[in-house]
Structures are given as C-alpha cells and as structure tokens.
Amino acid sequence: MPMHEVADDRARRRDLTCAATGLFAGGGLGTLTAAFVPIGGLVLLAVGAVLGGVASMAVATRISVDDWDPRANGRTYVGTRCPDDDVTNPS
C-alpha cells in the first residue's frame, strides 16, 4: 500500500469525458444540420454543441463511478485460497 493515497478523481474524469463527448457530438450534429439548413451555420453548430453538452451531463449523472472506472481489486487470487480451485480434484 502506498504511503500517500491518491485522491479519487474518477467522478471528475467521468464528467469531463461525458461533457467533451457531448460537445463534440452535438457540434457535429449541428454542423451536419447546418449543411442542409441554409439558416446560420455557426448558430446551429453552437446550439448543437450546447444541447449535446447538456444531454451528456444528464447521462453522466446516471453512470456510477464504479461502472465508469472500477477500482482495481487489491486481492490477488494466486495461491491456496484461489476461488478457481477445484475441491473435488486434490492435486
């Protein structure tokens, strides 16, 4: 065990990743829409990015930190207490 425990930043990384993904996806959809609709391309890009960011943050709150990035299990299953040992086959 290390002497200094690293702060748990999994929730912050989840929020940043979801926000960035939503902004880029929304911006992409806004750009695609602007290609077909002749009204204000940059406005549609900005609106798409904002809506994508808001939607992704709403999704991020529903994803638990452990589902997003599970902690590594500190127990190794090597040796005599391995859960995969077959008790019917003594070797």
For each residue, the residues with C-beta under 8 A, 3 or more apart:
1:
2: 5 6
3:
4:
5: 2
6: 2
7:
8: 11 65
9: 12 13
10: 13 14 65 68 69
11: 8 14 15 65
12: 9 15 16
13: 9 10 16 17 68 69
14: 10 11 17 18 60 63 65 68 69
15: 11 12 18 19 57 60
16: 12 13 19 20
17: 13 14 20 21
18: 14 15 21 22 56 57 59 60 63
19: 15 16 22 23 53 56 57 60
20: 16 17 23 24
21: 17 18 24 25 56
22: 18 19 25 26 52 53 54 55 56 57 59
23: 19 20 26 27 49 52 53 56
24: 20 21 27 28 49 52
25: 21 22 28 29 52 56
26: 22 23 29 30 48 49 50 51 52 53 55
27: 23 24 30 31 45 48 49 52
28: 24 25 31 32 48
29: 25 26 32 33 48 52
30: 26 27 33 34 44 45 46 47 48 49
31: 27 28 34 35 41 44 45 48
32: 28 29 35 36
33: 29 30 36 37 44 48
34: 30 31 37 40 41 42 44 45
35: 31 32 41
36: 32 33
37: 33 34 44
38:
39: 43 44
40: 34 43 44
41: 31 34 35 44 45
42: 34 45 46
43: 39 40 46 47
44: 30 31 33 34 37 39 40 41 47 48
45: 27 30 31 34 41 42 48 49
46: 30 42 43 49 50
47: 30 43 44 50 51
48: 26 27 28 29 30 31 33 44 45 51 52
49: 23 24 26 27 30 45 46 52 53
50: 26 46 47 53 54
51: 26 47 48 54 55
52: 22 23 24 25 26 27 29 48 49 55 56
53: 19 22 23 26 49 50 56 57
54: 22 50 51 57 58
55: 22 26 51 52 58 59
56: 18 19 21 22 23 25 52 53 59 60
57: 15 18 19 22 53 54 60 61
58: 54 55 61 62
59: 18 22 55 56 62 63
60: 14 15 18 19 56 57 63
61: 57 58
62: 58 59
63: 14 18 59 60 67 68
64: 67 68
65: 8 10 11 14 68 69
66: 69 70 71
67: 63 64 70
68: 10 13 14 63 64 65
69: 10 13 14 65 66
70: 66 67
71: 66
72:
73:
74:
75:
76: 79
77: 81 82 83 84
78: 82
79: 76 82
80: 85
81: 77 85
82: 77 78 79 85
83: 77
84: 77
85: 80 81 82
86: 89
87:
88:
89: 86
90:
91:
